[in-house]
Amino acid sequence: MKMHVKKDDQVVILSGNDKGKKGKVLEVSPKEGKVIVEGCHVVTKHVKARRPGDPSGIIKAEGAIYASKVQVICPHCKKATRIAYKTFADKTKSRVCKHCGETL
C-alpha cells in the first residue's frame, strides 16, 4: 500500500482524542496502513521483564494510528498540507506541498 507519510515527517493529527497535536513520525507500517507518532495516542502496556535488567510493569508507549488520520506539515510554509507528486525532466519523482509548491 502506498503511504503519503514517511519516517521523520512532521505531522498533525486530524481526528480522535489527540486532534490538533503535532509530532514526528517514528515508524510507518504500509501493510497495515498505520503510523506511530511521537507523543500521540499514548497507551499503557503491561510488560513482563524478558531478561534481568529489562523494565517490567505498566509502561506508557505510543500506539499506532491510521495514516489517513494524519496530515504532513510543510517545513517551508508551516501548514498542514496534502502531498502532491511532481516528475521532473530527468525522470526523478518528488513530493511537493499543495499550498506553496516547495519540495518536501
C-alpha positions as CSV (number, residue, x, y, z in Angstrom):
1,M,0.0,0.0,0.0
2,K,1.3,3.4,-0.9
3,M,1.8,5.8,2.0
4,H,1.8,9.6,1.9
5,V,3.7,9.8,5.2
6,K,7.4,8.8,5.7
7,K,9.5,8.3,8.7
8,D,10.7,11.6,10.4
9,D,7.9,13.7,8.8
10,Q,6.3,16.3,11.0
11,V,2.6,15.6,11.1
12,V,-0.6,16.9,12.7
13,I,-3.4,14.6,14.0
14,L,-6.7,15.3,12.2
15,S,-9.2,13.3,14.4
16,G,-9.7,11.5,17.7
17,N,-8.7,12.4,21.2
18,D,-5.3,13.8,20.1
19,K,-6.8,16.1,17.4
20,G,-4.5,19.0,16.7
21,K,-1.4,17.6,18.3
22,K,1.8,17.7,16.3
23,G,4.6,15.2,16.4
24,K,7.3,13.4,14.4
25,V,6.6,10.0,12.7
26,L,8.6,7.3,14.4
27,E,7.5,4.3,12.4
28,V,5.5,3.6,9.3
29,S,3.7,0.3,8.6
30,P,2.5,0.3,5.0
31,K,1.0,-3.2,5.2
32,E,-1.5,-2.1,7.9
33,G,-1.7,1.5,6.7
34,K,-0.7,2.8,10.2
35,V,1.9,5.1,11.6
36,I,3.3,5.8,15.1
37,V,3.6,9.4,16.0
38,E,5.8,10.7,18.9
39,G,3.7,11.8,21.9
40,C,0.3,11.0,20.4
41,H,-2.1,8.1,21.1
42,V,-0.2,7.1,24.3
43,V,-1.4,3.7,25.6
44,T,-0.5,1.7,28.7
45,K,1.1,-1.7,28.2
46,H,1.6,-4.4,30.9
47,V,5.1,-5.7,30.2
48,K,6.9,-8.6,31.8
49,A,10.7,-8.4,32.0
50,R,12.3,-10.8,29.5
51,R,15.9,-10.5,30.8
52,P,17.3,-9.3,34.1
53,G,17.6,-5.5,33.9
54,D,14.7,-5.1,31.5
55,P,11.8,-2.9,32.6
56,S,8.6,-4.5,33.8
57,G,5.2,-3.3,35.0
58,I,2.9,-0.8,33.4
59,I,4.7,1.2,30.7
60,K,3.3,4.0,28.6
61,A,4.1,3.8,24.8
62,E,2.8,5.3,21.6
63,G,0.2,3.3,19.8
64,A,-0.3,3.0,16.1
65,I,-3.0,5.2,14.3
66,Y,-4.3,5.1,10.8
67,A,-2.3,7.1,8.3
68,S,-5.5,8.7,6.9
69,K,-5.8,10.5,10.3
70,V,-2.6,12.4,10.0
71,Q,-1.5,15.2,7.6
72,V,2.0,16.3,6.8
73,I,3.2,19.7,7.9
74,C,5.2,21.6,5.2
75,P,8.6,22.7,6.6
76,H,8.5,25.8,4.3
77,C,5.0,27.3,4.8
78,K,4.3,25.6,8.2
79,K,0.8,24.5,7.1
80,A,-0.8,21.1,7.2
81,T,-1.0,20.0,3.6
82,R,-1.8,17.2,1.2
83,I,1.1,15.7,-0.7
84,A,1.4,16.1,-4.5
85,Y,4.0,14.2,-6.6
86,K,5.9,16.0,-9.3
87,T,8.0,14.4,-12.0
88,F,11.0,16.4,-13.3
89,A,12.6,16.3,-16.7
90,D,15.4,13.9,-15.5
91,K,12.7,11.3,-14.6
92,T,13.0,11.9,-10.8
93,K,9.9,12.0,-8.7
94,S,9.5,14.2,-5.7
95,R,6.9,15.0,-3.0
96,V,5.5,18.6,-3.2
97,C,3.4,20.8,-0.9
98,K,0.0,21.6,-2.3
99,H,0.0,25.1,-0.8
100,C,3.4,26.6,-1.6
101,G,4.7,24.1,-4.2
102,E,8.1,23.5,-2.4
103,T,9.5,20.0,-2.4
104,L,9.4,18.1,0.9
